[in-house]
């Protein structure tokens, strides 16, 4: 792919998170942006990241702010060409206990990004979603579904502006903040790994793969698409064996707001989706959408859903080990 970032000003919200740091590392090493702006709330994490990326001091900038603060976004997005929206409150139990906080950041923050991006003539905005936004059963998933709807519909009211909005939706990220991997590595010292349910499955993607896919989608997007990568599933029991082969596994039960299996394309959305070699897109259901933009896509069969338990690609215990640093 050509350098889509060449001489562009790129801003990433939530830029000090796991994805943001990996995105920054890969973009600064492989591409030629004019400037990369890290927009986040935590000054300590920004300080640590500034030290980590000191060799890119001429390219990287740090902007303390919150997506809840629309005025601050107006200042931050001035002159920006591309926005990657990765900021979110995503810890499921915490969001169940603090629902309004999740709504303020994940929904109202998304609305702020949309309004300011249009007003500041940003060219492309791509927002990160989650498998939990498909058929959500917890507040985090519900807020991300609302966010997805906002970003898709934003293409309807840009008017004569050139701003375009799309979404990337993927599953569990290996080693990201809140991932089960560091938890299992810590618990294996006790000789026992707590398993929620032996039947549980999840989609699995590495940080590098997620960044590569987002960059690819930035190059492909026309506006309104929800991009879903074809990624493998893994069984929670296989992950536990890969991390603690000698550990006893005990079943502790599914936590509130947790699913047995995750879905990235529900059956009803599949009727409006297209399949490609290594990804799917869910098309927006609006009259402005032009199917000719994706004329090579293949329609999905009736009754199809992209679920972690019926996936055709599975990771074995042996394949999981190098992914988790074992």
Protein Blocks (a to p, Z undefined) as FASTA:
>chain_A
ZZfkgopacddehklmmklmmmmmmmmmmmccfbdcdddfblklmmmmmmmmmmmmmmpc
cddddfklmmlmmmmmgoiabdcdfbdcfbfklmmmmmmlmmmmmmmmmmmmmmmmmmno
pabdcddddfklgopabfklmmmmmmmmmmmmmmmmnojafbdcddddddddehiahiak
lmmmmmmmnopacdfblkbccddddfklmmmmmmmmmmmpgbhpacddddddddfklmmm
mmmmmbccddebjaehiafbdcfbdfklmmmcccdfkbccddddbfkbcfklmmmbccdd
ehiacdfklccbdcdfklmmmmnoZZ
